[in-house]
Amino acid sequence: MECAVLKAVADRYVMQRAEQERLRADQRVVVAELAEALTARAPDGLDPQFRALFDRAADDRARKRVIVDQIASLTDTSARSLHARLTGHA
């Protein structure tokens, strides 16, 4: 019961704030543009361990999975930095 109350409080006062929704919308744009940029230039732009996986991937689906895994491994800061570097957007 305590966990349910804490989750409800966090949802109401943290997750549903207008600025949080704007932040999540911005993050969705960064992730989508990052995926697009990495896909367009892959394997260039991938970290070495992901580049090796990309090179060994059997098909397009497996290569796309490698790109998704690279993005999932990033922190918010590193995602924004890589996004800026690959797209020229600050």
PyMOL Python script that loads the backbone (N, CA, C, O; Angstrom):
from pymol import cmd

cmd.read_pdbstr("""\
ATOM      1  N   MET A   1       0.821  -1.174   0.000  1.00  0.00           N
ATOM      2  CA  MET A   1       0.000   0.000   0.000  1.00  0.00           C
ATOM      3  C   MET A   1       0.881   1.259   0.000  1.00  0.00           C
ATOM      4  O   MET A   1       0.594   2.225  -0.707  1.00  0.00           O
ATOM      5  N   GLU A   2       1.955   1.235   0.800  1.00  0.00           N
ATOM      6  CA  GLU A   2       2.853   2.390   0.850  1.00  0.00           C
ATOM      7  C   GLU A   2       3.498   2.645  -0.507  1.00  0.00           C
ATOM      8  O   GLU A   2       3.632   3.793  -0.932  1.00  0.00           O
ATOM      9  N   CYS A   3       3.892   1.583  -1.177  1.00  0.00           N
ATOM     10  CA  CYS A   3       4.508   1.724  -2.509  1.00  0.00           C
ATOM     11  C   CYS A   3       3.520   2.338  -3.493  1.00  0.00           C
ATOM     12  O   CYS A   3       3.896   3.194  -4.294  1.00  0.00           O
ATOM     13  N   ALA A   4       2.279   1.917  -3.442  1.00  0.00           N
ATOM     14  CA  ALA A   4       1.262   2.459  -4.341  1.00  0.00           C
ATOM     15  C   ALA A   4       1.073   3.954  -4.101  1.00  0.00           C
ATOM     16  O   ALA A   4       0.926   4.727  -5.047  1.00  0.00           O
ATOM     17  N   VAL A   5       1.076   4.354  -2.841  1.00  0.00           N
ATOM     18  CA  VAL A   5       0.933   5.774  -2.513  1.00  0.00           C
ATOM     19  C   VAL A   5       2.136   6.563  -3.018  1.00  0.00           C
ATOM     20  O   VAL A   5       1.977   7.630  -3.610  1.00  0.00           O
ATOM     21  N   LEU A   6       3.334   6.042  -2.784  1.00  0.00           N
ATOM     22  CA  LEU A   6       4.546   6.728  -3.246  1.00  0.00           C
ATOM     23  C   LEU A   6       4.576   6.835  -4.770  1.00  0.00           C
ATOM     24  O   LEU A   6       4.963   7.870  -5.314  1.00  0.00           O
ATOM     25  N   LYS A   7       4.172   5.780  -5.451  1.00  0.00           N
ATOM     26  CA  LYS A   7       4.121   5.821  -6.917  1.00  0.00           C
ATOM     27  C   LYS A   7       3.123   6.865  -7.398  1.00  0.00           C
ATOM     28  O   LYS A   7       3.396   7.596  -8.350  1.00  0.00           O
ATOM     29  N   ALA A   8       1.991   6.935  -6.757  1.00  0.00           N
ATOM     30  CA  ALA A   8       0.972   7.921  -7.140  1.00  0.00           C
ATOM     31  C   ALA A   8       1.480   9.341  -6.915  1.00  0.00           C
ATOM     32  O   ALA A   8       1.262  10.221  -7.748  1.00  0.00           O
ATOM     33  N   VAL A   9       2.151   9.561  -5.799  1.00  0.00           N
ATOM     34  CA  VAL A   9       2.698  10.890  -5.504  1.00  0.00           C
ATOM     35  C   VAL A   9       3.766  11.256  -6.537  1.00  0.00           C
ATOM     36  O   VAL A   9       3.771  12.368  -7.065  1.00  0.00           O
ATOM     37  N   ALA A  10       4.659  10.323  -6.819  1.00  0.00           N
ATOM     38  CA  ALA A  10       5.711  10.581  -7.808  1.00  0.00           C
ATOM     39  C   ALA A  10       5.101  10.860  -9.182  1.00  0.00           C
ATOM     40  O   ALA A  10       5.541  11.766  -9.889  1.00  0.00           O
ATOM     41  N   ASP A  11       4.103  10.092  -9.549  1.00  0.00           N
ATOM     42  CA  ASP A  11       3.450  10.303 -10.839  1.00  0.00           C
ATOM     43  C   ASP A  11       2.826  11.690 -10.913  1.00  0.00           C
ATOM     44  O   ASP A  11       3.007  12.415 -11.891  1.00  0.00           O
ATOM     45  N   ARG A  12       2.108  12.039  -9.891  1.00  0.00           N
ATOM     46  CA  ARG A  12       1.374  13.314  -9.890  1.00  0.00           C
ATOM     47  C   ARG A  12       2.297  14.527  -9.817  1.00  0.00           C
ATOM     48  O   ARG A  12       2.110  15.491 -10.558  1.00  0.00           O
ATOM     49  N   TYR A  13       3.288  14.489  -8.934  1.00  0.00           N
ATOM     50  CA  TYR A  13       4.095  15.676  -8.672  1.00  0.00           C
ATOM     51  C   TYR A  13       5.444  15.703  -9.397  1.00  0.00           C
ATOM     52  O   TYR A  13       6.132  16.723  -9.376  1.00  0.00           O
ATOM     53  N   VAL A  14       5.821  14.611 -10.026  1.00  0.00           N
ATOM     54  CA  VAL A  14       7.076  14.593 -10.764  1.00  0.00           C
ATOM     55  C   VAL A  14       6.816  14.342 -12.251  1.00  0.00           C
ATOM     56  O   VAL A  14       7.196  15.153 -13.095  1.00  0.00           O
ATOM     57  N   MET A  15       6.178  13.235 -12.564  1.00  0.00           N
ATOM     58  CA  MET A  15       6.031  12.829 -13.955  1.00  0.00           C
ATOM     59  C   MET A  15       5.011  13.654 -14.738  1.00  0.00           C
ATOM     60  O   MET A  15       5.177  13.839 -15.944  1.00  0.00           O
ATOM     61  N   GLN A  16       3.989  14.139 -14.101  1.00  0.00           N
ATOM     62  CA  GLN A  16       2.934  14.846 -14.826  1.00  0.00           C
ATOM     63  C   GLN A  16       3.128  16.363 -14.878  1.00  0.00           C
ATOM     64  O   GLN A  16       2.244  17.081 -15.344  1.00  0.00           O
ATOM     65  N   ARG A  17       4.247  16.844 -14.416  1.00  0.00           N
ATOM     66  CA  ARG A  17       4.503  18.285 -14.507  1.00  0.00           C
ATOM     67  C   ARG A  17       4.695  18.665 -15.969  1.00  0.00           C
ATOM     68  O   ARG A  17       5.239  17.889 -16.754  1.00  0.00           O
ATOM     69  N   ALA A  18       4.246  19.857 -16.328  1.00  0.00           N
ATOM     70  CA  ALA A  18       4.325  20.310 -17.722  1.00  0.00           C
ATOM     71  C   ALA A  18       5.763  20.325 -18.231  1.00  0.00           C
ATOM     72  O   ALA A  18       6.023  19.945 -19.373  1.00  0.00           O
ATOM     73  N   GLU A  19       6.688  20.757 -17.396  1.00  0.00           N
ATOM     74  CA  GLU A  19       8.078  20.800 -17.848  1.00  0.00           C
ATOM     75  C   GLU A  19       8.651  19.408 -18.094  1.00  0.00           C
ATOM     76  O   GLU A  19       9.530  19.239 -18.939  1.00  0.00           O
ATOM     77  N   GLN A  20       8.159  18.410 -17.359  1.00  0.00           N
ATOM     78  CA  GLN A  20       8.590  17.037 -17.596  1.00  0.00           C
ATOM     79  C   GLN A  20       8.094  16.533 -18.948  1.00  0.00           C
ATOM     80  O   GLN A  20       8.820  15.836 -19.656  1.00  0.00           O
ATOM     81  N   GLU A  21       6.879  16.879 -19.302  1.00  0.00           N
ATOM     82  CA  GLU A  21       6.351  16.462 -20.603  1.00  0.00           C
ATOM     83  C   GLU A  21       7.136  17.115 -21.729  1.00  0.00           C
ATOM     84  O   GLU A  21       7.419  16.473 -22.741  1.00  0.00           O
ATOM     85  N   ARG A  22       7.494  18.393 -21.564  1.00  0.00           N
ATOM     86  CA  ARG A  22       8.314  19.064 -22.578  1.00  0.00           C
ATOM     87  C   ARG A  22       9.683  18.395 -22.692  1.00  0.00           C
ATOM     88  O   ARG A  22      10.199  18.216 -23.796  1.00  0.00           O
ATOM     89  N   LEU A  23      10.264  18.029 -21.564  1.00  0.00           N
ATOM     90  CA  LEU A  23      11.552  17.356 -21.569  1.00  0.00           C
ATOM     91  C   LEU A  23      11.448  16.006 -22.281  1.00  0.00           C
ATOM     92  O   LEU A  23      12.299  15.674 -23.106  1.00  0.00           O
ATOM     93  N   ARG A  24      10.415  15.233 -21.969  1.00  0.00           N
ATOM     94  CA  ARG A  24      10.235  13.931 -22.627  1.00  0.00           C
ATOM     95  C   ARG A  24      10.008  14.096 -24.125  1.00  0.00           C
ATOM     96  O   ARG A  24      10.503  13.291 -24.914  1.00  0.00           O
ATOM     97  N   ALA A  25       9.274  15.115 -24.526  1.00  0.00           N
ATOM     98  CA  ALA A  25       9.051  15.364 -25.953  1.00  0.00           C
ATOM     99  C   ALA A  25      10.380  15.687 -26.639  1.00  0.00           C
ATOM    100  O   ALA A  25      10.649  15.194 -27.734  1.00  0.00           O
ATOM    101  N   ASP A  26      11.201  16.504 -26.005  1.00  0.00           N
ATOM    102  CA  ASP A  26      12.516  16.840 -26.542  1.00  0.00           C
ATOM    103  C   ASP A  26      13.400  15.598 -26.618  1.00  0.00           C
ATOM    104  O   ASP A  26      14.115  15.406 -27.602  1.00  0.00           O
ATOM    105  N   GLN A  27      13.356  14.764 -25.599  1.00  0.00           N
ATOM    106  CA  GLN A  27      14.149  13.532 -25.600  1.00  0.00           C
ATOM    107  C   GLN A  27      13.719  12.598 -26.725  1.00  0.00           C
ATOM    108  O   GLN A  27      14.560  11.945 -27.344  1.00  0.00           O
ATOM    109  N   ARG A  28      12.419  12.528 -26.995  1.00  0.00           N
ATOM    110  CA  ARG A  28      11.942  11.686 -28.096  1.00  0.00           C
ATOM    111  C   ARG A  28      12.505  12.170 -29.431  1.00  0.00           C
ATOM    112  O   ARG A  28      12.875  11.359 -30.281  1.00  0.00           O
ATOM    113  N   VAL A  29      12.569  13.481 -29.616  1.00  0.00           N
ATOM    114  CA  VAL A  29      13.126  14.044 -30.846  1.00  0.00           C
ATOM    115  C   VAL A  29      14.608  13.692 -30.963  1.00  0.00           C
ATOM    116  O   VAL A  29      15.066  13.270 -32.025  1.00  0.00           O
ATOM    117  N   VAL A  30      15.350  13.865 -29.879  1.00  0.00           N
ATOM    118  CA  VAL A  30      16.787  13.557 -29.887  1.00  0.00           C
ATOM    119  C   VAL A  30      17.014  12.090 -30.221  1.00  0.00           C
ATOM    120  O   VAL A  30      17.867  11.776 -31.052  1.00  0.00           O
ATOM    121  N   VAL A  31      16.281  11.202 -29.602  1.00  0.00           N
ATOM    122  CA  VAL A  31      16.458   9.764 -29.853  1.00  0.00           C
ATOM    123  C   VAL A  31      16.106   9.429 -31.301  1.00  0.00           C
ATOM    124  O   VAL A  31      16.841   8.688 -31.954  1.00  0.00           O
ATOM    125  N   ALA A  32      15.009   9.951 -31.808  1.00  0.00           N
ATOM    126  CA  ALA A  32      14.605   9.666 -33.190  1.00  0.00           C
ATOM    127  C   ALA A  32      15.635  10.191 -34.185  1.00  0.00           C
ATOM    128  O   ALA A  32      16.010   9.486 -35.122  1.00  0.00           O
ATOM    129  N   GLU A  33      16.091  11.419 -33.987  1.00  0.00           N
ATOM    130  CA  GLU A  33      17.084  11.992 -34.895  1.00  0.00           C
ATOM    131  C   GLU A  33      18.427  11.282 -34.783  1.00  0.00           C
ATOM    132  O   GLU A  33      19.136  11.126 -35.777  1.00  0.00           O
ATOM    133  N   LEU A  34      18.770  10.858 -33.587  1.00  0.00           N
ATOM    134  CA  LEU A  34      20.006  10.120 -33.379  1.00  0.00           C
ATOM    135  C   LEU A  34      19.946   8.772 -34.095  1.00  0.00           C
ATOM    136  O   LEU A  34      20.911   8.366 -34.743  1.00  0.00           O
ATOM    137  N   ALA A  35      18.820   8.083 -33.978  1.00  0.00           N
ATOM    138  CA  ALA A  35      18.650   6.805 -34.671  1.00  0.00           C
ATOM    139  C   ALA A  35      18.742   6.992 -36.182  1.00  0.00           C
ATOM    140  O   ALA A  35      19.368   6.193 -36.879  1.00  0.00           O
ATOM    141  N   GLU A  36      18.125   8.033 -36.670  1.00  0.00           N
ATOM    142  CA  GLU A  36      18.161   8.329 -38.109  1.00  0.00           C
ATOM    143  C   GLU A  36      19.590   8.616 -38.568  1.00  0.00           C
ATOM    144  O   GLU A  36      20.033   8.102 -39.596  1.00  0.00           O
ATOM    145  N   ALA A  37      20.303   9.436 -37.806  1.00  0.00           N
ATOM    146  CA  ALA A  37      21.675   9.799 -38.174  1.00  0.00           C
ATOM    147  C   ALA A  37      22.608   8.595 -38.109  1.00  0.00           C
ATOM    148  O   ALA A  37      23.434   8.404 -39.002  1.00  0.00           O
ATOM    149  N   LEU A  38      22.486   7.790 -37.072  1.00  0.00           N
ATOM    150  CA  LEU A  38      23.340   6.606 -36.962  1.00  0.00           C
ATOM    151  C   LEU A  38      23.037   5.608 -38.072  1.00  0.00           C
ATOM    152  O   LEU A  38      23.950   5.001 -38.631  1.00  0.00           O
ATOM    153  N   THR A  39      21.761   5.437 -38.390  1.00  0.00           N
ATOM    154  CA  THR A  39      21.374   4.515 -39.459  1.00  0.00           C
ATOM    155  C   THR A  39      21.944   4.973 -40.798  1.00  0.00           C
ATOM    156  O   THR A  39      22.428   4.159 -41.584  1.00  0.00           O
ATOM    157  N   ALA A  40      21.886   6.257 -41.049  1.00  0.00           N
ATOM    158  CA  ALA A  40      22.353   6.799 -42.325  1.00  0.00           C
ATOM    159  C   ALA A  40      23.860   6.652 -42.518  1.00  0.00           C
ATOM    160  O   ALA A  40      24.330   6.489 -43.644  1.00  0.00           O
ATOM    161  N   ARG A  41      24.618   6.711 -41.421  1.00  0.00           N
ATOM    162  CA  ARG A  41      26.071   6.680 -41.587  1.00  0.00           C
ATOM    163  C   ARG A  41      26.740   5.424 -41.040  1.00  0.00           C
ATOM    164  O   ARG A  41      27.963   5.297 -41.094  1.00  0.00           O
ATOM    165  N   ALA A  42      25.948   4.501 -40.516  1.00  0.00           N
ATOM    166  CA  ALA A  42      26.518   3.292 -39.923  1.00  0.00           C
ATOM    167  C   ALA A  42      27.365   2.538 -40.947  1.00  0.00           C
ATOM    168  O   ALA A  42      27.018   2.488 -42.127  1.00  0.00           O
ATOM    169  N   PRO A  43      28.457   1.963 -40.502  1.00  0.00           N
ATOM    170  CA  PRO A  43      28.887   1.814 -39.120  1.00  0.00           C
ATOM    171  C   PRO A  43      29.636   3.019 -38.566  1.00  0.00           C
ATOM    172  O   PRO A  43      29.971   3.047 -37.382  1.00  0.00           O
ATOM    173  N   ASP A  44      29.904   4.024 -39.414  1.00  0.00           N
ATOM    174  CA  ASP A  44      30.546   5.238 -38.898  1.00  0.00           C
ATOM    175  C   ASP A  44      29.637   5.876 -37.854  1.00  0.00           C
ATOM    176  O   ASP A  44      28.417   5.895 -38.022  1.00  0.00           O
ATOM    177  N   GLY A  45      30.215   6.389 -36.794  1.00  0.00           N
ATOM    178  CA  GLY A  45      29.447   7.021 -35.733  1.00  0.00           C
ATOM    179  C   GLY A  45      29.154   6.084 -34.575  1.00  0.00           C
ATOM    180  O   GLY A  45      28.824   6.534 -33.477  1.00  0.00           O
ATOM    181  N   LEU A  46      29.271   4.788 -34.811  1.00  0.00           N
ATOM    182  CA  LEU A  46      29.033   3.822 -33.727  1.00  0.00           C
ATOM    183  C   LEU A  46      30.290   3.675 -32.879  1.00  0.00           C
ATOM    184  O   LEU A  46      31.407   3.783 -33.383  1.00  0.00           O
ATOM    185  N   ASP A  47      30.095   3.430 -31.588  1.00  0.00           N
ATOM    186  CA  ASP A  47      31.222   3.125 -30.714  1.00  0.00           C
ATOM    187  C   ASP A  47      31.867   1.827 -31.197  1.00  0.00           C
ATOM    188  O   ASP A  47      31.197   1.000 -31.816  1.00  0.00           O
ATOM    189  N   PRO A  48      33.168   1.637 -30.921  1.00  0.00           N
ATOM    190  CA  PRO A  48      33.881   0.471 -31.448  1.00  0.00           C
ATOM    191  C   PRO A  48      33.195  -0.882 -31.183  1.00  0.00           C
ATOM    192  O   PRO A  48      33.122  -1.722 -32.081  1.00  0.00           O
ATOM    193  N   GLN A  49      32.693  -1.095 -29.957  1.00  0.00           N
ATOM    194  CA  GLN A  49      32.083  -2.387 -29.678  1.00  0.00           C
ATOM    195  C   GLN A  49      30.798  -2.590 -30.475  1.00  0.00           C
ATOM    196  O   GLN A  49      30.480  -3.715 -30.862  1.00  0.00           O
ATOM    197  N   PHE A  50      30.057  -1.509 -30.724  1.00  0.00           N
ATOM    198  CA  PHE A  50      28.837  -1.607 -31.507  1.00  0.00           C
ATOM    199  C   PHE A  50      29.151  -1.688 -33.003  1.00  0.00           C
ATOM    200  O   PHE A  50      28.417  -2.310 -33.770  1.00  0.00           O
ATOM    201  N   ARG A  51      30.231  -1.063 -33.394  1.00  0.00           N
ATOM    202  CA  ARG A  51      30.651  -1.158 -34.798  1.00  0.00           C
ATOM    203  C   ARG A  51      30.982  -2.603 -35.144  1.00  0.00           C
ATOM    204  O   ARG A  51      30.602  -3.100 -36.204  1.00  0.00           O
ATOM    205  N   ALA A  52      31.692  -3.272 -34.243  1.00  0.00           N
ATOM    206  CA  ALA A  52      32.036  -4.681 -34.481  1.00  0.00           C
ATOM    207  C   ALA A  52      30.769  -5.533 -34.574  1.00  0.00           C
ATOM    208  O   ALA A  52      30.663  -6.402 -35.438  1.00  0.00           O
ATOM    209  N   LEU A  53      29.820  -5.282 -33.691  1.00  0.00           N
ATOM    210  CA  LEU A  53      28.551  -6.022 -33.739  1.00  0.00           C
ATOM    211  C   LEU A  53      27.788  -5.715 -35.024  1.00  0.00           C
ATOM    212  O   LEU A  53      27.195  -6.607 -35.630  1.00  0.00           O
ATOM    213  N   PHE A  54      27.807  -4.457 -35.432  1.00  0.00           N
ATOM    214  CA  PHE A  54      27.135  -4.049 -36.669  1.00  0.00           C
ATOM    215  C   PHE A  54      27.749  -4.783 -37.860  1.00  0.00           C
ATOM    216  O   PHE A  54      27.035  -5.288 -38.726  1.00  0.00           O
ATOM    217  N   ASP A  55      29.075  -4.834 -37.892  1.00  0.00           N
ATOM    218  CA  ASP A  55      29.767  -5.492 -39.002  1.00  0.00           C
ATOM    219  C   ASP A  55      29.467  -6.990 -39.066  1.00  0.00           C
ATOM    220  O   ASP A  55      29.462  -7.577 -40.148  1.00  0.00           O
ATOM    221  N   ARG A  56      29.220  -7.604 -37.920  1.00  0.00           N
ATOM    222  CA  ARG A  56      28.930  -9.043 -37.874  1.00  0.00           C
ATOM    223  C   ARG A  56      27.439  -9.359 -37.977  1.00  0.00           C
ATOM    224  O   ARG A  56      27.063 -10.527 -38.072  1.00  0.00           O
ATOM    225  N   ALA A  57      26.594  -8.344 -37.958  1.00  0.00           N
ATOM    226  CA  ALA A  57      25.140  -8.570 -37.981  1.00  0.00           C
ATOM    227  C   ALA A  57      24.733  -9.280 -39.277  1.00  0.00           C
ATOM    228  O   ALA A  57      25.249  -8.985 -40.355  1.00  0.00           O
ATOM    229  N   ALA A  58      23.811 -10.208 -39.144  1.00  0.00           N
ATOM    230  CA  ALA A  58      23.408 -11.052 -40.265  1.00  0.00           C
ATOM    231  C   ALA A  58      22.485 -10.359 -41.261  1.00  0.00           C
ATOM    232  O   ALA A  58      22.483 -10.696 -42.445  1.00  0.00           O
ATOM    233  N   ASP A  59      21.702  -9.394 -40.789  1.00  0.00           N
ATOM    234  CA  ASP A  59      20.729  -8.764 -41.680  1.00  0.00           C
ATOM    235  C   ASP A  59      20.390  -7.360 -41.184  1.00  0.00           C
ATOM    236  O   ASP A  59      20.905  -6.901 -40.164  1.00  0.00           O
ATOM    237  N   ASP A  60      19.512  -6.691 -41.931  1.00  0.00           N
ATOM    238  CA  ASP A  60      19.142  -5.308 -41.569  1.00  0.00           C
ATOM    239  C   ASP A  60      18.501  -5.222 -40.194  1.00  0.00           C
ATOM    240  O   ASP A  60      18.741  -4.268 -39.453  1.00  0.00           O
ATOM    241  N   ARG A  61      17.691  -6.209 -39.850  1.00  0.00           N
ATOM    242  CA  ARG A  61      17.049  -6.199 -38.533  1.00  0.00           C
ATOM    243  C   ARG A  61      18.091  -6.266 -37.421  1.00  0.00           C
ATOM    244  O   ARG A  61      17.983  -5.552 -36.425  1.00  0.00           O
ATOM    245  N   ALA A  62      19.081  -7.105 -37.584  1.00  0.00           N
ATOM    246  CA  ALA A  62      20.142  -7.229 -36.584  1.00  0.00           C
ATOM    247  C   ALA A  62      20.985  -5.956 -36.524  1.00  0.00           C
ATOM    248  O   ALA A  62      21.411  -5.545 -35.445  1.00  0.00           O
ATOM    249  N   ARG A  63      21.224  -5.334 -37.671  1.00  0.00           N
ATOM    250  CA  ARG A  63      21.982  -4.074 -37.678  1.00  0.00           C
ATOM    251  C   ARG A  63      21.195  -2.968 -36.980  1.00  0.00           C
ATOM    252  O   ARG A  63      21.763  -2.166 -36.238  1.00  0.00           O
ATOM    253  N   LYS A  64      19.893  -2.930 -37.220  1.00  0.00           N
ATOM    254  CA  LYS A  64      19.057  -1.932 -36.543  1.00  0.00           C
ATOM    255  C   LYS A  64      19.087  -2.158 -35.028  1.00  0.00           C
ATOM    256  O   LYS A  64      19.104  -1.201 -34.254  1.00  0.00           O
ATOM    257  N   ARG A  65      19.094  -3.412 -34.616  1.00  0.00           N
ATOM    258  CA  ARG A  65      19.151  -3.735 -33.182  1.00  0.00           C
ATOM    259  C   ARG A  65      20.449  -3.210 -32.563  1.00  0.00           C
ATOM    260  O   ARG A  65      20.449  -2.728 -31.431  1.00  0.00           O
ATOM    261  N   VAL A  66      21.534  -3.303 -33.295  1.00  0.00           N
ATOM    262  CA  VAL A  66      22.817  -2.790 -32.805  1.00  0.00           C
ATOM    263  C   VAL A  66      22.724  -1.276 -32.596  1.00  0.00           C
ATOM    264  O   VAL A  66      23.221  -0.756 -31.597  1.00  0.00           O
ATOM    265  N   ILE A  67      22.098  -0.581 -33.523  1.00  0.00           N
ATOM    266  CA  ILE A  67      21.941   0.873 -33.394  1.00  0.00           C
ATOM    267  C   ILE A  67      21.077   1.205 -32.178  1.00  0.00           C
ATOM    268  O   ILE A  67      21.389   2.125 -31.422  1.00  0.00           O
ATOM    269  N   VAL A  68      20.000   0.458 -31.995  1.00  0.00           N
ATOM    270  CA  VAL A  68      19.135   0.663 -30.825  1.00  0.00           C
ATOM    271  C   VAL A  68      19.919   0.412 -29.538  1.00  0.00           C
ATOM    272  O   VAL A  68      19.796   1.168 -28.574  1.00  0.00           O
ATOM    273  N   ASP A  69      20.720  -0.643 -29.526  1.00  0.00           N
ATOM    274  CA  ASP A  69      21.521  -0.954 -28.332  1.00  0.00           C
ATOM    275  C   ASP A  69      22.529   0.160 -28.049  1.00  0.00           C
ATOM    276  O   ASP A  69      22.747   0.520 -26.892  1.00  0.00           O
ATOM    277  N   GLN A  70      23.145   0.706 -29.102  1.00  0.00           N
ATOM    278  CA  GLN A  70      24.086   1.821 -28.901  1.00  0.00           C
ATOM    279  C   GLN A  70      23.364   2.988 -28.240  1.00  0.00           C
ATOM    280  O   GLN A  70      23.855   3.546 -27.259  1.00  0.00           O
ATOM    281  N   ILE A  71      22.203   3.359 -28.768  1.00  0.00           N
ATOM    282  CA  ILE A  71      21.456   4.489 -28.216  1.00  0.00           C
ATOM    283  C   ILE A  71      21.039   4.199 -26.778  1.00  0.00           C
ATOM    284  O   ILE A  71      21.117   5.079 -25.922  1.00  0.00           O
ATOM    285  N   ALA A  72      20.598   2.979 -26.509  1.00  0.00           N
ATOM    286  CA  ALA A  72      20.168   2.608 -25.157  1.00  0.00           C
ATOM    287  C   ALA A  72      21.319   2.670 -24.156  1.00  0.00           C
ATOM    288  O   ALA A  72      21.094   2.862 -22.961  1.00  0.00           O
ATOM    289  N   SER A  73      22.540   2.510 -24.636  1.00  0.00           N
ATOM    290  CA  SER A  73      23.696   2.529 -23.730  1.00  0.00           C
ATOM    291  C   SER A  73      24.108   3.944 -23.325  1.00  0.00           C
ATOM    292  O   SER A  73      24.913   4.119 -22.411  1.00  0.00           O
ATOM    293  N   LEU A  74      23.561   4.947 -24.000  1.00  0.00           N
ATOM    294  CA  LEU A  74      23.980   6.327 -23.765  1.00  0.00           C
ATOM    295  C   LEU A  74      23.284   6.950 -22.559  1.00  0.00           C
ATOM    296  O   LEU A  74      22.126   6.648 -22.270  1.00  0.00           O
ATOM    297  N   THR A  75      23.996   7.810 -21.871  1.00  0.00           N
ATOM    298  CA  THR A  75      23.373   8.658 -20.856  1.00  0.00           C
ATOM    299  C   THR A  75      22.679   9.808 -21.589  1.00  0.00           C
ATOM    300  O   THR A  75      22.888   9.995 -22.787  1.00  0.00           O
ATOM    301  N   ASP A  76      21.863  10.573 -20.879  1.00  0.00           N
ATOM    302  CA  ASP A  76      21.222  11.735 -21.498  1.00  0.00           C
ATOM    303  C   ASP A  76      22.269  12.684 -22.080  1.00  0.00           C
ATOM    304  O   ASP A  76      22.124  13.170 -23.202  1.00  0.00           O
ATOM    305  N   THR A  77      23.316  12.938 -21.313  1.00  0.00           N
ATOM    306  CA  THR A  77      24.360  13.866 -21.740  1.00  0.00           C
ATOM    307  C   THR A  77      25.105  13.341 -22.957  1.00  0.00           C
ATOM    308  O   THR A  77      25.341  14.086 -23.908  1.00  0.00           O
ATOM    309  N   SER A  78      25.477  12.071 -22.938  1.00  0.00           N
ATOM    310  CA  SER A  78      26.215  11.531 -24.081  1.00  0.00           C
ATOM    311  C   SER A  78      25.321  11.420 -25.315  1.00  0.00           C
ATOM    312  O   SER A  78      25.804  11.578 -26.437  1.00  0.00           O
ATOM    313  N   ALA A  79      24.034  11.154 -25.129  1.00  0.00           N
ATOM    314  CA  ALA A  79      23.105  11.114 -26.270  1.00  0.00           C
ATOM    315  C   ALA A  79      23.005  12.496 -26.909  1.00  0.00           C
ATOM    316  O   ALA A  79      23.040  12.625 -28.133  1.00  0.00           O
ATOM    317  N   ARG A  80      22.882  13.521 -26.079  1.00  0.00           N
ATOM    318  CA  ARG A  80      22.793  14.885 -26.620  1.00  0.00           C
ATOM    319  C   ARG A  80      24.099  15.297 -27.317  1.00  0.00           C
ATOM    320  O   ARG A  80      24.071  15.968 -28.348  1.00  0.00           O
ATOM    321  N   SER A  81      25.210  14.901 -26.762  1.00  0.00           N
ATOM    322  CA  SER A  81      26.501  15.225 -27.364  1.00  0.00           C
ATOM    323  C   SER A  81      26.667  14.532 -28.715  1.00  0.00           C
ATOM    324  O   SER A  81      27.070  15.163 -29.693  1.00  0.00           O
ATOM    325  N   LEU A  82      26.361  13.246 -28.771  1.00  0.00           N
ATOM    326  CA  LEU A  82      26.458  12.506 -30.023  1.00  0.00           C
ATOM    327  C   LEU A  82      25.455  13.055 -31.036  1.00  0.00           C
ATOM    328  O   LEU A  82      25.777  13.200 -32.215  1.00  0.00           O
ATOM    329  N   HIS A  83      24.266  13.352 -30.589  1.00  0.00           N
ATOM    330  CA  HIS A  83      23.234  13.943 -31.457  1.00  0.00           C
ATOM    331  C   HIS A  83      23.749  15.244 -32.070  1.00  0.00           C
ATOM    332  O   HIS A  83      23.631  15.451 -33.278  1.00  0.00           O
ATOM    333  N   ALA A  84      24.313  16.113 -31.249  1.00  0.00           N
ATOM    334  CA  ALA A  84      24.837  17.396 -31.742  1.00  0.00           C
ATOM    335  C   ALA A  84      25.949  17.173 -32.750  1.00  0.00           C
ATOM    336  O   ALA A  84      26.009  17.849 -33.777  1.00  0.00           O
ATOM    337  N   ARG A  85      26.819  16.237 -32.460  1.00  0.00           N
ATOM    338  CA  ARG A  85      27.952  15.967 -33.351  1.00  0.00           C
ATOM    339  C   ARG A  85      27.481  15.409 -34.697  1.00  0.00           C
ATOM    340  O   ARG A  85      28.010  15.784 -35.743  1.00  0.00           O
ATOM    341  N   LEU A  86      26.492  14.518 -34.670  1.00  0.00           N
ATOM    342  CA  LEU A  86      26.068  13.870 -35.913  1.00  0.00           C
ATOM    343  C   LEU A  86      25.082  14.699 -36.727  1.00  0.00           C
ATOM    344  O   LEU A  86      25.034  14.584 -37.952  1.00  0.00           O
ATOM    345  N   THR A  87      24.298  15.532 -36.052  1.00  0.00           N
ATOM    346  CA  THR A  87      23.255  16.280 -36.771  1.00  0.00           C
ATOM    347  C   THR A  87      23.564  17.757 -36.916  1.00  0.00           C
ATOM    348  O   THR A  87      22.959  18.438 -37.744  1.00  0.00           O
ATOM    349  N   GLY A  88      24.498  18.261 -36.123  1.00  0.00           N
ATOM    350  CA  GLY A  88      24.802  19.677 -36.155  1.00  0.00           C
ATOM    351  C   GLY A  88      23.810  20.517 -35.351  1.00  0.00           C
ATOM    352  O   GLY A  88      23.898  21.745 -35.340  1.00  0.00           O
ATOM    353  N   HIS A  89      22.860  19.849 -34.675  1.00  0.00           N
ATOM    354  CA  HIS A  89      21.894  20.552 -33.815  1.00  0.00           C
ATOM    355  C   HIS A  89      22.462  20.647 -32.409  1.00  0.00           C
ATOM    356  O   HIS A  89      23.020  19.682 -31.888  1.00  0.00           O
ATOM    357  N   ALA A  90      22.318  21.789 -31.814  1.00  0.00           N
ATOM    358  CA  ALA A  90      22.812  21.957 -30.430  1.00  0.00           C
ATOM    359  C   ALA A  90      21.773  21.626 -29.434  1.00  0.00           C
ATOM    360  O   ALA A  90      22.020  21.712 -28.231  1.00  0.00           O
TER     361      ALA A  90
END
""", "prot")
cmd.dss("prot")
cmd.show_as("cartoon", "prot")
cmd.util.cbc("prot")
cmd.orient("prot")
